[in-house]
Amino acid sequence: MSYQNKKTGIMGGTFDPIHYGHLILAQTALEAYDLDEILFVPSGTPWLKDSTKVLSRNKRVSMTGIAIEDNPNFALSTIEIDREGNSYSYETIEELKKEQPDTEFFFILGADSLLEIEKWKHPDRLMAECTLLVAVRDNCDREGLKKQISYLKEKYHANIHILPAKRIDISSSDIRDLVADGKSIRYMLPDQVIKFIEKNHLYERSGDDE
């Protein structure tokens, strides 16, 4: 298969669980930059999070697959799930570039992540291999973000663009808390993912926690 001139967006995250905020952001990036596909990449062992509190890899992959299966422009990659040790974005991009040397990659991230990107492993290598597409929340420090973008462009010759504002403020942690409290998560994520969560009793509070 030829990947000539292909444009692929990378949507990474723990997806614990995946929700409409992720899906709308991915669709926004797809249309705004005329991408061919969005590759959803569930993280294996996220080194910036307490992995003991993250749902198993297989369940997060299953939920992600269920959420995107009806969109022909969305695809699932287990590149980080299959990798031993911590998940680093620069490794993922470099590996994908080796597999698809003619593909142009666009890495989707939030403004909060961009402000802290120098804390990531080898941010220089990540920014050398892809364009960054930044999603901005309403409460974002716009002036601080503007300065950060200018700084990163000057230091790393980074290619950075702001995504059109279509972000819905739903968080995975809110969903987990609602399930634990026995409250509805309807309209926050696809119905099939809700059914998977209910069937597998995910995020429910055990009796020991009460």
Secondary structure, 3 states (H helix, E strand, C coil): CCCCCCEEEEEEECCCCCCHHHHHHHHHHHHHCCCCEEEEEECCEECCCCHHHCCCHHHHHHHHHHHHCCCCCEEECCCCCCCCCEECHHHHHHHHHHHCCCCEEEEEEEHHHHHCHHHCCCHHHHHHHCEEEEECCCCCCHHHHHHHHHHHHHHHCCCEEECCCCCCCCCHHHHHHHHHCCCCCCCCCCHHHHHHHHHCCCCCCCHHHC
